[in-house]
């Protein structure tokens, strides 16, 4: 090669470096049932046998319930799973019975083990099951500040096993229930007892057991989420509704849909999607023919209720101005924090300081800020502090709004000092 020739890439010999192969992580073994899948309990004789086995068992009782939230209007339980040491597992069909009070009697005052208790307590209460004591594995995981607290994540974290969740959103009102669904349901309680004991040990080791016990005790009186004052405002995309008249159409259609859904026990979105409600409200049809020709009415489902939709639209269009909904929701208590800087800058400053304290305490105690104190309680205190301000008066406000004693003990003093300094 002459001096004037250019080196081409192919002319250069490059010594290849040896690349260490990256080893894929070992697959996590799946959780399996230890005993054959139990039959569904759907006769009085079978339920009596389950109750006898539960009474003969020892220790806490693991429970779970399956609902059909994406398919049904109601939040009723369509399957109840339970497992106890010495009793084995059982799958009970609550639809087959007037109630399950005999099972509640069999459990007695034994501790319940639930995962995400707030989801299951209301529907279990509907069928006559009421805990005397409970342990919530999800809530405990949050107090331990674990990165993921879903049931599958906790099973993998504590037991090194994988738990598939492919049937979590199926229609559990289906009868008969397919066997793969039943196995999935049985696995949800298979290791709750063992996991509860390991989580209990971690709570004790980290000094958070007393906190957890207070939280669990408070759940015993939980009856369900608070009903919203104007639930129709939850319509997805409602910000696209321009003007109070359009909001009135949204409200009227939402309430009509809700009544139909409740009567037929069908989830509202399957009758008329939120997107369809917003499309109708954006240019309300003036008569039945115009409504029928809308694109959103082409499906057989919405067309079944054309008369009701048109009545709802006509009602909204006929309302006097005074009866139209306000552009924003009226709130009981403090307004949304985004409005504080303009409406009450002193309260906005107090809220900012309280948030800083919660963040610091959360880091100090290795606990998520929202579990240290719910944001709504903090907003109430910052918006209207007690007079005079002291750890005792601040503690009274916190307790009145549902804070637990352990939370009051941690935050009342720092909050009181911050409110005094801010003043």
DAMOKA-V277080 format. One record per backbone hydrogen bond with DSSP energy under -1.0 kcal/mol. CO is the residue of the C=O (numbers start at 1). NH is the residue of the N-H. E is the energy in kcal/mol with one decimal. If there is no record, write none. Layout:
# DAMOKA-V277080
co: [CO | CO]
nh: [NH | NH]
e: [E | E]
This chain:
# DAMOKA-V277080
co: [2 | 8 | 9 | 29 | 41 | 43 | 44 | 45 | 46 | 47 | 48 | 49 | 50 | 51 | 52 | 61 | 62 | 64 | 66 | 68 | 68 | 71 | 79 | 80 | 81 | 82 | 83 | 84 | 84 | 85 | 88 | 90 | 91 | 92 | 93 | 94 | 100 | 101 | 102 | 103 | 104 | 107 | 111 | 112 | 113 | 114 | 116 | 117 | 120 | 121 | 122 | 124 | 125 | 127 | 133 | 135 | 136 | 137 | 138 | 139 | 140 | 141 | 142 | 150 | 151 | 152 | 153 | 154 | 155 | 156 | 162 | 165 | 167 | 170 | 171 | 178 | 179 | 180 | 181 | 182 | 183 | 186 | 191 | 192 | 193 | 194 | 195 | 196 | 197 | 198 | 199 | 200 | 201 | 202 | 203 | 203 | 204 | 208 | 209 | 210 | 211 | 212 | 213 | 214 | 215 | 217 | 218 | 219 | 230 | 231 | 232 | 235 | 237 | 238 | 243 | 244 | 245 | 246 | 247 | 248 | 249 | 250 | 251 | 252 | 253 | 254 | 255 | 256 | 257 | 258 | 259 | 260 | 261 | 261 | 267 | 268 | 268 | 273 | 274 | 275 | 276 | 277 | 278 | 287 | 288 | 289 | 291 | 294 | 295 | 299 | 300 | 302 | 303 | 305 | 306 | 307 | 308 | 309 | 310 | 311 | 312 | 313 | 314 | 320 | 321 | 336 | 337 | 339 | 340 | 344 | 345 | 346 | 347 | 348 | 349 | 350 | 351 | 352 | 353 | 354 | 355 | 356 | 357 | 358 | 359 | 360 | 361 | 362 | 368 | 368 | 369 | 374 | 375 | 376 | 377 | 378 | 379 | 380 | 390 | 391 | 392 | 393 | 394 | 395 | 396 | 397 | 398 | 399 | 404 | 405 | 406 | 407 | 408 | 411 | 412 | 413 | 414 | 415 | 416 | 417 | 418 | 419]
nh: [5 | 11 | 12 | 162 | 93 | 47 | 48 | 49 | 50 | 51 | 52 | 53 | 54 | 55 | 56 | 113 | 83 | 81 | 78 | 71 | 72 | 267 | 66 | 92 | 64 | 90 | 62 | 87 | 88 | 58 | 84 | 82 | 41 | 80 | 96 | 97 | 104 | 105 | 106 | 107 | 108 | 110 | 61 | 135 | 63 | 137 | 119 | 121 | 124 | 125 | 126 | 129 | 128 | 100 | 112 | 114 | 140 | 141 | 142 | 143 | 144 | 146 | 145 | 154 | 155 | 156 | 157 | 158 | 159 | 160 | 31 | 168 | 170 | 172 | 174 | 182 | 183 | 184 | 185 | 186 | 187 | 189 | 195 | 196 | 197 | 198 | 199 | 200 | 201 | 202 | 203 | 204 | 205 | 206 | 208 | 209 | 207 | 212 | 213 | 214 | 215 | 216 | 217 | 218 | 219 | 220 | 221 | 222 | 233 | 234 | 235 | 238 | 240 | 241 | 247 | 248 | 249 | 250 | 251 | 252 | 253 | 254 | 255 | 256 | 257 | 258 | 259 | 260 | 261 | 262 | 263 | 264 | 265 | 266 | 270 | 271 | 272 | 277 | 278 | 279 | 280 | 281 | 282 | 291 | 292 | 293 | 294 | 297 | 298 | 303 | 304 | 305 | 306 | 309 | 310 | 311 | 312 | 313 | 314 | 315 | 316 | 317 | 318 | 323 | 324 | 339 | 340 | 343 | 344 | 348 | 349 | 350 | 351 | 352 | 353 | 354 | 355 | 356 | 357 | 358 | 359 | 360 | 361 | 362 | 363 | 364 | 365 | 367 | 371 | 372 | 373 | 378 | 379 | 380 | 381 | 382 | 383 | 384 | 394 | 395 | 396 | 397 | 398 | 399 | 400 | 401 | 403 | 402 | 408 | 409 | 410 | 411 | 412 | 415 | 416 | 417 | 418 | 419 | 420 | 421 | 422 | 423]
e: [-1.2 | -1.8 | -1.2 | -2.5 | -2.6 | -2.5 | -2.3 | -1.7 | -2.1 | -2.6 | -2.0 | -2.2 | -2.5 | -2.3 | -1.6 | -2.5 | -1.9 | -2.4 | -3.4 | -2.1 | -3.3 | -1.5 | -2.3 | -3.2 | -1.9 | -2.3 | -2.9 | -2.5 | -1.7 | -2.6 | -1.4 | -2.0 | -3.6 | -2.7 | -1.3 | -1.3 | -1.9 | -2.4 | -1.8 | -2.2 | -2.0 | -1.7 | -3.1 | -2.2 | -2.6 | -2.4 | -1.6 | -2.9 | -2.3 | -2.3 | -1.5 | -2.5 | -1.7 | -3.8 | -2.9 | -2.3 | -2.3 | -2.0 | -1.9 | -2.3 | -1.8 | -2.3 | -1.5 | -2.4 | -2.5 | -2.1 | -2.5 | -2.9 | -2.1 | -1.3 | -2.8 | -1.4 | -1.1 | -1.2 | -1.8 | -1.8 | -2.4 | -2.1 | -2.4 | -2.5 | -2.1 | -1.2 | -2.6 | -2.5 | -1.7 | -1.7 | -2.6 | -2.5 | -1.8 | -1.7 | -2.5 | -2.3 | -2.5 | -2.1 | -2.5 | -1.1 | -1.0 | -2.4 | -2.5 | -1.7 | -2.1 | -2.9 | -2.3 | -1.9 | -1.4 | -1.1 | -1.2 | -1.7 | -2.0 | -2.1 | -1.7 | -1.6 | -2.3 | -1.8 | -1.7 | -2.0 | -1.7 | -2.3 | -2.8 | -2.5 | -2.7 | -2.7 | -2.6 | -2.0 | -2.8 | -2.6 | -2.0 | -2.1 | -2.8 | -2.5 | -2.2 | -2.1 | -1.1 | -1.8 | -1.9 | -1.8 | -2.0 | -1.7 | -2.3 | -2.0 | -2.4 | -2.3 | -1.6 | -2.0 | -2.5 | -1.5 | -1.4 | -1.5 | -1.6 | -1.7 | -1.0 | -1.5 | -1.3 | -2.3 | -2.6 | -2.4 | -2.1 | -2.4 | -2.9 | -2.2 | -2.0 | -2.4 | -1.3 | -1.7 | -1.4 | -2.2 | -1.7 | -2.4 | -3.2 | -2.1 | -2.1 | -2.2 | -2.8 | -2.1 | -2.0 | -2.6 | -2.4 | -1.7 | -2.0 | -2.5 | -2.5 | -2.2 | -2.8 | -2.7 | -2.0 | -2.4 | -2.5 | -2.2 | -1.1 | -1.3 | -1.9 | -1.7 | -2.5 | -2.0 | -2.0 | -2.4 | -2.5 | -1.9 | -2.9 | -2.1 | -2.0 | -1.8 | -2.4 | -2.6 | -2.3 | -1.2 | -2.6 | -1.7 | -2.5 | -2.5 | -1.3 | -2.4 | -2.3 | -2.7 | -2.5 | -2.3 | -2.2 | -2.7 | -2.1 | -2.6 | -2.7 | -1.8]
